[in-house]
Amino acid sequence: MTTAYGGTPSDGKHNAHLLTHLIPYQSTLSDGRRVEVDFFRHSSTEIEEDEWFAGLALMNLIIREGRSWPFEEEFSSVEQYSGYFLSHTAFVVRALNNGMDASKRNSSSKGEILGCFYIKPNFPGRCSHICNGGFIVAPRFRGLGVGRLMGNVFLRASRDLGYKSSYFNLVFKSNPGSIHLWESLGFQRVATLEKAARLEGMNEGVLDTAYGYRYDLEELPDDYLGVPPRND
């Protein structure tokens, strides 16, 4: 099993000291909602305030959807989840204020989690300088730019954590939004794997194609996102 699919339970703050110049990173979504990208907050006493549980709920929701991740079995505990999603460096997109989109339906409260993502080695040992990322946007906040925000911060944070390149193993052909996002951010499609995934919503017996996407992090501008380079 590669590092991308397993690890030791942790708090998602591996090498967090390398990102003090970047995290938390504040931004405004397309509907004017103010958010920040930050590390997960963990509370051992208040489940309602524990972002590990919020992340676990999002992870299991996306697994049940069965359209964008390879897992079929849900994570049974926050400990199991932390061994996967929080094993290295992980982040949430957190609402900074109360917000509502133009439909007047998708409101968010201050502190609510709109999405989350991780950065971790894709491979062990001699190839551990190649990172992988996993991204989840809460369904009712899709289309507001949460995914693009996470993708941009992923690139800068990955480079500043010392990774040399990023490689995404499974970007499914049936997910055009994901394909458009990564290509618009400069990722290059470098692999095609036919008949790679048995996804929900596809006809019986039909297997979806998966693409591999790569980004050379050494080509990222020093001040990407307008944040000056870290001073060591």
PyRosetta script that sets phi, psi and omega in degrees:
from pyrosetta import init, pose_from_sequence

init()
pose = pose_from_sequence("MTTAYGGTPSDGKHNAHLLTHLIPYQSTLSDGRRVEVDFFRHSSTEIEEDEWFAGLALMNLIIREGRSWPFEEEFSSVEQYSGYFLSHTAFVVRALNNGMDASKRNSSSKGEILGCFYIKPNFPGRCSHICNGGFIVAPRFRGLGVGRLMGNVFLRASRDLGYKSSYFNLVFKSNPGSIHLWESLGFQRVATLEKAARLEGMNEGVLDTAYGYRYDLEELPDDYLGVPPRND")
pose.set_psi(1, 129.1)
pose.set_omega(1, 179.6)
pose.set_phi(2, -75.3)
pose.set_psi(2, 163.8)
pose.set_omega(2, 179.5)
pose.set_phi(3, -57.5)
pose.set_psi(3, -29.7)
pose.set_omega(3, -176.7)
pose.set_phi(4, -62.9)
pose.set_psi(4, -21.3)
pose.set_omega(4, -174.2)
pose.set_phi(5, -117.6)
pose.set_psi(5, 12.1)
pose.set_omega(5, 176.9)
pose.set_phi(6, -169.1)
pose.set_psi(6, 163.7)
pose.set_omega(6, -179.7)
pose.set_phi(7, 176.7)
pose.set_psi(7, -173.9)
pose.set_omega(7, 179.4)
pose.set_phi(8, -92.0)
pose.set_psi(8, 134.2)
pose.set_omega(8, 177.7)
pose.set_phi(9, -52.1)
pose.set_psi(9, 132.1)
pose.set_omega(9, -177.6)
pose.set_phi(10, -149.2)
pose.set_psi(10, -166.2)
pose.set_omega(10, -176.1)
pose.set_phi(11, -110.2)
pose.set_psi(11, 6.7)
pose.set_omega(11, 178.2)
pose.set_phi(12, 75.8)
pose.set_psi(12, 17.4)
pose.set_omega(12, -176.4)
pose.set_phi(13, -120.4)
pose.set_psi(13, 30.9)
pose.set_omega(13, 178.5)
pose.set_phi(14, -61.6)
pose.set_psi(14, 124.2)
pose.set_omega(14, -179.1)
pose.set_phi(15, 57.9)
pose.set_psi(15, 32.1)
pose.set_omega(15, 179.5)
pose.set_phi(16, -60.3)
pose.set_psi(16, -26.0)
pose.set_omega(16, -179.4)
pose.set_phi(17, -64.6)
pose.set_psi(17, -17.7)
pose.set_omega(17, 178.5)
pose.set_phi(18, -81.4)
pose.set_psi(18, -4.8)
pose.set_omega(18, -174.7)
pose.set_phi(19, -121.0)
pose.set_psi(19, 16.0)
pose.set_omega(19, -177.7)
pose.set_phi(20, -64.5)
pose.set_psi(20, -23.3)
pose.set_omega(20, 178.3)
pose.set_phi(21, -79.3)
pose.set_psi(21, -14.4)
pose.set_omega(21, -173.0)
pose.set_phi(22, -114.3)
pose.set_psi(22, -39.1)
pose.set_omega(22, -173.3)
pose.set_phi(23, -108.9)
pose.set_psi(23, 130.9)
pose.set_omega(23, 4.0)
pose.set_phi(24, -76.2)
pose.set_psi(24, 146.9)
pose.set_omega(24, 179.5)
pose.set_phi(25, -114.0)
pose.set_psi(25, 120.6)
pose.set_omega(25, -177.1)
pose.set_phi(26, -97.9)
pose.set_psi(26, 147.4)
pose.set_omega(26, -178.6)
pose.set_phi(27, -155.5)
pose.set_psi(27, 170.6)
pose.set_omega(27, 177.8)
pose.set_phi(28, -119.7)
pose.set_psi(28, 128.6)
pose.set_omega(28, 178.7)
pose.set_phi(29, -77.1)
pose.set_psi(29, 173.4)
pose.set_omega(29, -173.7)
pose.set_phi(30, -63.7)
pose.set_psi(30, -21.5)
pose.set_omega(30, 179.4)
pose.set_phi(31, -98.0)
pose.set_psi(31, 10.0)
pose.set_omega(31, 178.3)
pose.set_phi(32, 90.2)
pose.set_psi(32, -1.0)
pose.set_omega(32, -179.5)
pose.set_phi(33, -70.4)
pose.set_psi(33, 131.7)
pose.set_omega(33, 179.2)
pose.set_phi(34, -90.7)
pose.set_psi(34, 133.0)
pose.set_omega(34, -178.2)
pose.set_phi(35, -139.3)
pose.set_psi(35, 167.7)
pose.set_omega(35, 172.4)
pose.set_phi(36, -136.6)
pose.set_psi(36, 145.6)
pose.set_omega(36, 170.8)
pose.set_phi(37, -95.5)
pose.set_psi(37, 123.6)
pose.set_omega(37, -173.7)
pose.set_phi(38, -147.3)
pose.set_psi(38, 168.6)
pose.set_omega(38, 173.2)
pose.set_phi(39, -69.8)
pose.set_psi(39, 156.8)
pose.set_omega(39, 175.6)
pose.set_phi(40, -60.8)
pose.set_psi(40, 139.3)
pose.set_omega(40, 171.7)
pose.set_phi(41, -99.9)
pose.set_psi(41, 136.2)
pose.set_omega(41, -176.7)
pose.set_phi(42, -121.9)
pose.set_psi(42, 130.5)
pose.set_omega(42, 175.8)
pose.set_phi(43, -120.8)
pose.set_psi(43, 127.1)
pose.set_omega(43, -179.5)
pose.set_phi(44, -85.3)
pose.set_psi(44, -4.9)
pose.set_omega(44, -176.1)
pose.set_phi(45, -119.3)
pose.set_psi(45, -30.2)
pose.set_omega(45, -175.5)
pose.set_phi(46, -117.4)
pose.set_psi(46, 100.7)
pose.set_omega(46, -178.7)
pose.set_phi(47, -60.8)
pose.set_psi(47, -37.1)
pose.set_omega(47, -178.1)
pose.set_phi(48, -61.8)
pose.set_psi(48, -26.7)
pose.set_omega(48, -178.5)
pose.set_phi(49, -101.0)
pose.set_psi(49, 1.7)
pose.set_omega(49, -176.0)
pose.set_phi(50, -89.9)
pose.set_psi(50, 112.7)
pose.set_omega(50, -177.2)
pose.set_phi(51, -74.5)
pose.set_psi(51, -14.8)
pose.set_omega(51, 172.6)
pose.set_phi(52, -63.1)
pose.set_psi(52, -43.0)
pose.set_omega(52, 179.5)
pose.set_phi(53, -68.4)
pose.set_psi(53, -36.1)
pose.set_omega(53, 176.3)
pose.set_phi(54, -63.4)
pose.set_psi(54, -41.8)
pose.set_omega(54, 177.8)
pose.set_phi(55, -65.1)
pose.set_psi(55, -40.8)
pose.set_omega(55, 177.4)
pose.set_phi(56, -60.6)
pose.set_psi(56, -42.6)
pose.set_omega(56, 179.7)
pose.set_phi(57, -63.2)
pose.set_psi(57, -41.4)
pose.set_omega(57, 177.9)
pose.set_phi(58, -66.0)
pose.set_psi(58, -41.1)
pose.set_omega(58, -179.9)
pose.set_phi(59, -60.7)
pose.set_psi(59, -47.5)
pose.set_omega(59, -178.7)
pose.set_phi(60, -68.1)
pose.set_psi(60, -32.7)
pose.set_omega(60, 176.6)
pose.set_phi(61, -63.1)
pose.set_psi(61, -44.2)
pose.set_omega(61, -177.9)
pose.set_phi(62, -69.6)
pose.set_psi(62, -31.5)
pose.set_omega(62, 175.7)
pose.set_phi(63, -66.2)
pose.set_psi(63, -42.4)
pose.set_omega(63, 179.0)
pose.set_phi(64, -64.9)
pose.set_psi(64, -34.9)
pose.set_omega(64, 176.4)
pose.set_phi(65, -60.4)
pose.set_psi(65, -39.8)
pose.set_omega(65, 174.0)
pose.set_phi(66, 68.3)
pose.set_psi(66, 28.5)
pose.set_omega(66, -175.0)
pose.set_phi(67, -116.7)
pose.set_psi(67, -21.0)
pose.set_omega(67, -170.2)
pose.set_phi(68, -132.5)
pose.set_psi(68, -12.0)
pose.set_omega(68, 177.6)
pose.set_phi(69, -121.7)
pose.set_psi(69, 156.4)
pose.set_omega(69, -176.3)
pose.set_phi(70, -81.7)
pose.set_psi(70, -12.8)
pose.set_omega(70, -175.5)
pose.set_phi(71, -68.8)
pose.set_psi(71, 147.4)
pose.set_omega(71, 171.1)
pose.set_phi(72, -112.7)
pose.set_psi(72, -36.0)
pose.set_omega(72, -178.6)
pose.set_phi(73, -91.2)
pose.set_psi(73, 133.0)
pose.set_omega(73, 177.9)
pose.set_phi(74, -71.5)
pose.set_psi(74, 157.7)
pose.set_omega(74, 174.4)
pose.set_phi(75, -76.1)
pose.set_psi(75, 131.6)
pose.set_omega(75, -171.8)
pose.set_phi(76, -89.5)
pose.set_psi(76, -13.2)
pose.set_omega(76, -177.6)
pose.set_phi(77, -154.4)
pose.set_psi(77, 161.3)
pose.set_omega(77, 178.0)
pose.set_phi(78, -68.1)
pose.set_psi(78, -28.3)
pose.set_omega(78, 177.6)
pose.set_phi(79, -66.4)
pose.set_psi(79, -43.8)
pose.set_omega(79, 177.5)
pose.set_phi(80, -63.2)
pose.set_psi(80, -42.3)
pose.set_omega(80, 178.4)
pose.set_phi(81, -61.5)
pose.set_psi(81, -43.0)
pose.set_omega(81, -177.7)
pose.set_phi(82, -66.6)
pose.set_psi(82, -27.0)
pose.set_omega(82, 176.6)
pose.set_phi(83, -71.3)
pose.set_psi(83, -19.6)
pose.set_omega(83, 177.5)
pose.set_phi(84, -101.5)
pose.set_psi(84, -63.0)
pose.set_omega(84, -170.7)
pose.set_phi(85, -77.4)
pose.set_psi(85, -31.8)
pose.set_omega(85, -173.8)
pose.set_phi(86, -106.5)
pose.set_psi(86, 15.6)
pose.set_omega(86, -174.6)
pose.set_phi(87, -67.7)
pose.set_psi(87, -24.1)
pose.set_omega(87, -179.5)
pose.set_phi(88, -128.2)
pose.set_psi(88, -96.2)
pose.set_omega(88, -177.4)
pose.set_phi(89, -127.6)
pose.set_psi(89, 123.4)
pose.set_omega(89, -173.8)
pose.set_phi(90, -139.6)
pose.set_psi(90, 153.9)
pose.set_omega(90, -170.7)
pose.set_phi(91, -139.8)
pose.set_psi(91, 156.9)
pose.set_omega(91, 170.9)
pose.set_phi(92, -119.1)
pose.set_psi(92, 157.7)
pose.set_omega(92, 165.6)
pose.set_phi(93, -103.9)
pose.set_psi(93, 115.3)
pose.set_omega(93, -171.3)
pose.set_phi(94, -114.4)
pose.set_psi(94, 132.9)
pose.set_omega(94, 177.3)
pose.set_phi(95, -68.5)
pose.set_psi(95, 132.9)
pose.set_omega(95, 178.8)
pose.set_phi(96, -93.8)
pose.set_psi(96, -15.3)
pose.set_omega(96, 178.6)
pose.set_phi(97, -149.9)
pose.set_psi(97, 171.8)
pose.set_omega(97, 173.7)
pose.set_phi(98, -70.8)
pose.set_psi(98, 136.9)
pose.set_omega(98, -177.6)
pose.set_phi(99, -144.9)
pose.set_psi(99, 159.6)
pose.set_omega(99, 177.8)
pose.set_phi(100, -149.8)
pose.set_psi(100, 137.4)
pose.set_omega(100, -179.3)
pose.set_phi(101, -82.4)
pose.set_psi(101, 179.8)
pose.set_omega(101, -174.3)
pose.set_phi(102, -63.0)
pose.set_psi(102, -24.0)
pose.set_omega(102, -179.7)
pose.set_phi(103, -76.4)
pose.set_psi(103, -11.7)
pose.set_omega(103, -177.3)
pose.set_phi(104, 65.3)
pose.set_psi(104, 16.3)
pose.set_omega(104, -178.8)
pose.set_phi(105, -108.7)
pose.set_psi(105, -39.4)
pose.set_omega(105, -171.5)
pose.set_phi(106, -95.7)
pose.set_psi(106, 73.1)
pose.set_omega(106, 179.7)
pose.set_phi(107, -82.5)
pose.set_psi(107, 154.4)
pose.set_omega(107, 174.0)
pose.set_phi(108, -132.1)
pose.set_psi(108, 148.5)
pose.set_omega(108, 177.3)
pose.set_phi(109, -105.9)
pose.set_psi(109, 156.2)
pose.set_omega(109, -179.8)
pose.set_phi(110, -56.1)
pose.set_psi(110, 129.7)
pose.set_omega(110, -179.4)
pose.set_phi(111, 91.9)
pose.set_psi(111, -8.1)
pose.set_omega(111, -179.2)
pose.set_phi(112, -69.4)
pose.set_psi(112, 145.8)
pose.set_omega(112, -179.2)
pose.set_phi(113, -92.6)
pose.set_psi(113, 119.9)
pose.set_omega(113, -179.2)
pose.set_phi(114, -95.2)
pose.set_psi(114, -20.1)
pose.set_omega(114, -179.3)
pose.set_phi(115, -173.9)
pose.set_psi(115, 173.1)
pose.set_omega(115, 178.0)
pose.set_phi(116, -158.3)
pose.set_psi(116, 158.1)
pose.set_omega(116, 177.6)
pose.set_phi(117, -156.5)
pose.set_psi(117, 162.8)
pose.set_omega(117, 177.4)
pose.set_phi(118, -128.5)
pose.set_psi(118, 162.1)
pose.set_omega(118, 171.2)
pose.set_phi(119, -128.7)
pose.set_psi(119, 127.7)
pose.set_omega(119, 178.8)
pose.set_phi(120, -155.5)
pose.set_psi(120, 162.1)
pose.set_omega(120, 175.9)
pose.set_phi(121, -60.9)
pose.set_psi(121, 138.6)
pose.set_omega(121, 176.7)
pose.set_phi(122, -80.2)
pose.set_psi(122, -29.1)
pose.set_omega(122, -177.1)
pose.set_phi(123, -136.3)
pose.set_psi(123, 158.6)
pose.set_omega(123, 179.1)
pose.set_phi(124, -84.7)
pose.set_psi(124, 171.1)
pose.set_omega(124, 167.2)
pose.set_phi(125, 53.7)
pose.set_psi(125, -119.1)
pose.set_omega(125, -172.8)
pose.set_phi(126, -67.3)
pose.set_psi(126, -11.9)
pose.set_omega(126, 178.9)
pose.set_phi(127, -115.6)
pose.set_psi(127, 15.3)
pose.set_omega(127, -174.6)
pose.set_phi(128, -75.0)
pose.set_psi(128, -3.1)
pose.set_omega(128, 175.0)
pose.set_phi(129, -80.5)
pose.set_psi(129, -4.0)
pose.set_omega(129, 175.7)
pose.set_phi(130, -98.6)
pose.set_psi(130, 119.8)
pose.set_omega(130, -176.5)
pose.set_phi(131, -100.2)
pose.set_psi(131, 163.9)
pose.set_omega(131, 177.5)
pose.set_phi(132, -127.2)
pose.set_psi(132, 155.5)
pose.set_omega(132, 176.7)
pose.set_phi(133, -134.2)
pose.set_psi(133, 149.2)
pose.set_omega(133, 174.1)
pose.set_phi(134, -127.9)
pose.set_psi(134, 132.0)
pose.set_omega(134, -169.5)
pose.set_phi(135, -129.3)
pose.set_psi(135, 135.3)
pose.set_omega(135, 176.8)
pose.set_phi(136, -134.7)
pose.set_psi(136, 128.6)
pose.set_omega(136, 171.5)
pose.set_phi(137, -112.0)
pose.set_psi(137, 128.7)
pose.set_omega(137, 177.0)
pose.set_phi(138, -56.7)
pose.set_psi(138, 132.8)
pose.set_omega(138, -172.3)
pose.set_phi(139, -50.1)
pose.set_psi(139, -42.1)
pose.set_omega(139, -175.3)
pose.set_phi(140, -77.6)
pose.set_psi(140, -2.9)
pose.set_omega(140, 176.8)
pose.set_phi(141, -113.0)
pose.set_psi(141, 13.2)
pose.set_omega(141, 177.2)
pose.set_phi(142, -72.8)
pose.set_psi(142, 147.7)
pose.set_omega(142, 179.1)
pose.set_phi(143, 88.2)
pose.set_psi(143, 5.9)
pose.set_omega(143, -179.2)
pose.set_phi(144, -104.6)
pose.set_psi(144, -3.1)
pose.set_omega(144, -178.3)
pose.set_phi(145, 98.5)
pose.set_psi(145, 10.3)
pose.set_omega(145, 178.8)
pose.set_phi(146, -64.4)
pose.set_psi(146, -43.8)
pose.set_omega(146, 179.7)
pose.set_phi(147, -62.6)
pose.set_psi(147, -42.7)
pose.set_omega(147, 179.1)
pose.set_phi(148, -65.1)
pose.set_psi(148, -41.0)
pose.set_omega(148, 176.9)
pose.set_phi(149, -59.7)
pose.set_psi(149, -47.4)
pose.set_omega(149, 179.7)
pose.set_phi(150, -62.9)
pose.set_psi(150, -40.9)
pose.set_omega(150, 179.0)
pose.set_phi(151, -61.6)
pose.set_psi(151, -42.5)
pose.set_omega(151, 179.0)
pose.set_phi(152, -65.2)
pose.set_psi(152, -45.5)
pose.set_omega(152, 179.6)
pose.set_phi(153, -67.5)
pose.set_psi(153, -35.6)
pose.set_omega(153, 176.0)
pose.set_phi(154, -55.5)
pose.set_psi(154, -47.0)
pose.set_omega(154, -178.1)
pose.set_phi(155, -61.1)
pose.set_psi(155, -49.5)
pose.set_omega(155, -177.4)
pose.set_phi(156, -66.9)
pose.set_psi(156, -44.3)
pose.set_omega(156, -178.7)
pose.set_phi(157, -65.9)
pose.set_psi(157, -40.6)
pose.set_omega(157, 179.6)
pose.set_phi(158, -60.4)
pose.set_psi(158, -46.6)
pose.set_omega(158, 179.4)
pose.set_phi(159, -62.0)
pose.set_psi(159, -43.3)
pose.set_omega(159, -176.9)
pose.set_phi(160, -73.8)
pose.set_psi(160, -19.0)
pose.set_omega(160, 173.2)
pose.set_phi(161, -79.2)
pose.set_psi(161, -8.7)
pose.set_omega(161, 175.8)
pose.set_phi(162, 104.5)
pose.set_psi(162, 2.0)
pose.set_omega(162, 177.2)
pose.set_phi(163, -72.4)
pose.set_psi(163, 147.3)
pose.set_omega(163, -178.0)
pose.set_phi(164, -95.0)
pose.set_psi(164, -28.8)
pose.set_omega(164, 178.1)
pose.set_phi(165, -155.4)
pose.set_psi(165, 165.8)
pose.set_omega(165, 177.3)
pose.set_phi(166, -124.2)
pose.set_psi(166, 143.2)
pose.set_omega(166, 177.7)
pose.set_phi(167, -137.9)
pose.set_psi(167, 123.6)
pose.set_omega(167, 176.0)
pose.set_phi(168, -98.7)
pose.set_psi(168, 124.0)
pose.set_omega(168, -171.9)
pose.set_phi(169, -77.7)
pose.set_psi(169, -40.6)
pose.set_omega(169, -168.6)
pose.set_phi(170, -134.1)
pose.set_psi(170, 87.6)
pose.set_omega(170, 171.3)
pose.set_phi(171, -106.1)
pose.set_psi(171, 111.5)
pose.set_omega(171, -169.8)
pose.set_phi(172, -79.1)
pose.set_psi(172, 140.9)
pose.set_omega(172, -179.4)
pose.set_phi(173, -59.1)
pose.set_psi(173, -31.5)
pose.set_omega(173, -178.2)
pose.set_phi(174, -78.8)
pose.set_psi(174, 4.2)
pose.set_omega(174, 179.4)
pose.set_phi(175, -115.5)
pose.set_psi(175, 73.7)
pose.set_omega(175, -174.8)
pose.set_phi(176, -63.6)
pose.set_psi(176, -28.2)
pose.set_omega(176, 178.2)
pose.set_phi(177, -63.3)
pose.set_psi(177, -41.8)
pose.set_omega(177, 178.2)
pose.set_phi(178, -66.9)
pose.set_psi(178, -44.4)
pose.set_omega(178, 178.4)
pose.set_phi(179, -58.4)
pose.set_psi(179, -46.7)
pose.set_omega(179, -180.0)
pose.set_phi(180, -62.0)
pose.set_psi(180, -42.6)
pose.set_omega(180, -178.8)
pose.set_phi(181, -60.4)
pose.set_psi(181, -52.0)
pose.set_omega(181, -174.9)
pose.set_phi(182, -67.3)
pose.set_psi(182, -39.0)
pose.set_omega(182, 179.0)
pose.set_phi(183, -68.3)
pose.set_psi(183, -35.4)
pose.set_omega(183, 179.1)
pose.set_phi(184, -70.3)
pose.set_psi(184, -23.5)
pose.set_omega(184, 177.0)
pose.set_phi(185, -87.2)
pose.set_psi(185, -3.0)
pose.set_omega(185, 175.6)
pose.set_phi(186, 102.9)
pose.set_psi(186, 6.0)
pose.set_omega(186, 175.5)
pose.set_phi(187, -69.4)
pose.set_psi(187, 144.9)
pose.set_omega(187, 179.6)
pose.set_phi(188, -107.0)
pose.set_psi(188, 132.0)
pose.set_omega(188, 175.4)
pose.set_phi(189, -76.0)
pose.set_psi(189, 119.4)
pose.set_omega(189, -174.6)
pose.set_phi(190, -121.7)
pose.set_psi(190, -3.7)
pose.set_omega(190, -178.8)
pose.set_phi(191, -151.9)
pose.set_psi(191, 148.9)
pose.set_omega(191, 174.8)
pose.set_phi(192, -132.5)
pose.set_psi(192, 127.1)
pose.set_omega(192, 179.9)
pose.set_phi(193, -121.2)
pose.set_psi(193, 105.8)
pose.set_omega(193, -179.5)
pose.set_phi(194, -72.2)
pose.set_psi(194, 151.5)
pose.set_omega(194, 175.5)
pose.set_phi(195, 51.3)
pose.set_psi(195, 52.7)
pose.set_omega(195, -172.2)
pose.set_phi(196, -96.9)
pose.set_psi(196, -25.2)
pose.set_omega(196, -170.1)
pose.set_phi(197, -144.5)
pose.set_psi(197, 138.4)
pose.set_omega(197, 174.6)
pose.set_phi(198, -100.4)
pose.set_psi(198, 95.4)
pose.set_omega(198, -170.5)
pose.set_phi(199, -105.3)
pose.set_psi(199, 155.2)
pose.set_omega(199, 174.8)
pose.set_phi(200, -66.5)
pose.set_psi(200, 145.7)
pose.set_omega(200, 176.6)
pose.set_phi(201, 89.5)
pose.set_psi(201, -5.0)
pose.set_omega(201, 177.8)
pose.set_phi(202, -98.8)
pose.set_psi(202, 156.4)
pose.set_omega(202, -179.7)
pose.set_phi(203, -61.5)
pose.set_psi(203, 150.8)
pose.set_omega(203, -179.3)
pose.set_phi(204, -54.2)
pose.set_psi(204, 128.4)
pose.set_omega(204, 178.0)
pose.set_phi(205, 84.7)
pose.set_psi(205, -6.5)
pose.set_omega(205, -179.8)
pose.set_phi(206, -87.6)
pose.set_psi(206, 129.1)
pose.set_omega(206, 178.2)
pose.set_phi(207, -109.8)
pose.set_psi(207, 133.1)
pose.set_omega(207, -176.5)
pose.set_phi(208, -80.9)
pose.set_psi(208, 153.6)
pose.set_omega(208, 174.5)
pose.set_phi(209, -82.9)
pose.set_psi(209, 144.3)
pose.set_omega(209, 175.3)
pose.set_phi(210, -118.5)
pose.set_psi(210, 142.7)
pose.set_omega(210, 176.8)
pose.set_phi(211, -111.1)
pose.set_psi(211, 149.6)
pose.set_omega(211, 171.3)
pose.set_phi(212, -104.5)
pose.set_psi(212, 132.7)
pose.set_omega(212, -178.4)
pose.set_phi(213, -122.0)
pose.set_psi(213, 137.1)
pose.set_omega(213, -177.4)
pose.set_phi(214, -124.4)
pose.set_psi(214, 146.6)
pose.set_omega(214, 173.3)
pose.set_phi(215, -134.0)
pose.set_psi(215, 128.8)
pose.set_omega(215, 176.7)
pose.set_phi(216, -84.8)
pose.set_psi(216, 101.8)
pose.set_omega(216, -175.2)
pose.set_phi(217, -68.7)
pose.set_psi(217, -19.2)
pose.set_omega(217, 178.6)
pose.set_phi(218, -72.3)
pose.set_psi(218, -11.4)
pose.set_omega(218, 177.0)
pose.set_phi(219, -94.7)
pose.set_psi(219, -1.8)
pose.set_omega(219, -179.1)
pose.set_phi(220, -71.5)
pose.set_psi(220, 133.2)
pose.set_omega(220, 178.7)
pose.set_phi(221, -56.4)
pose.set_psi(221, 144.7)
pose.set_omega(221, -178.0)
pose.set_phi(222, -56.7)
pose.set_psi(222, -37.3)
pose.set_omega(222, -176.3)
pose.set_phi(223, -104.2)
pose.set_psi(223, 32.7)
pose.set_omega(223, 179.9)
pose.set_phi(224, -52.7)
pose.set_psi(224, 137.7)
pose.set_omega(224, -174.9)
pose.set_phi(225, 72.8)
pose.set_psi(225, 8.7)
pose.set_omega(225, 179.4)
pose.set_phi(226, 78.0)
pose.set_psi(226, 11.7)
pose.set_omega(226, 179.5)
pose.set_phi(227, -99.4)
pose.set_psi(227, 124.5)
pose.set_omega(227, -179.9)
pose.set_phi(228, -60.2)
pose.set_psi(228, 155.4)
pose.set_omega(228, 177.5)
pose.set_phi(229, -59.5)
pose.set_psi(229, 153.6)
pose.set_omega(229, 177.9)
pose.set_phi(230, -67.5)
pose.set_psi(230, 138.2)
pose.set_omega(230, 176.1)
pose.set_phi(231, -97.4)
pose.set_psi(231, 108.9)
pose.set_omega(231, -179.9)
pose.set_phi(232, -86.1)
pose.dump_pdb("model.pdb")
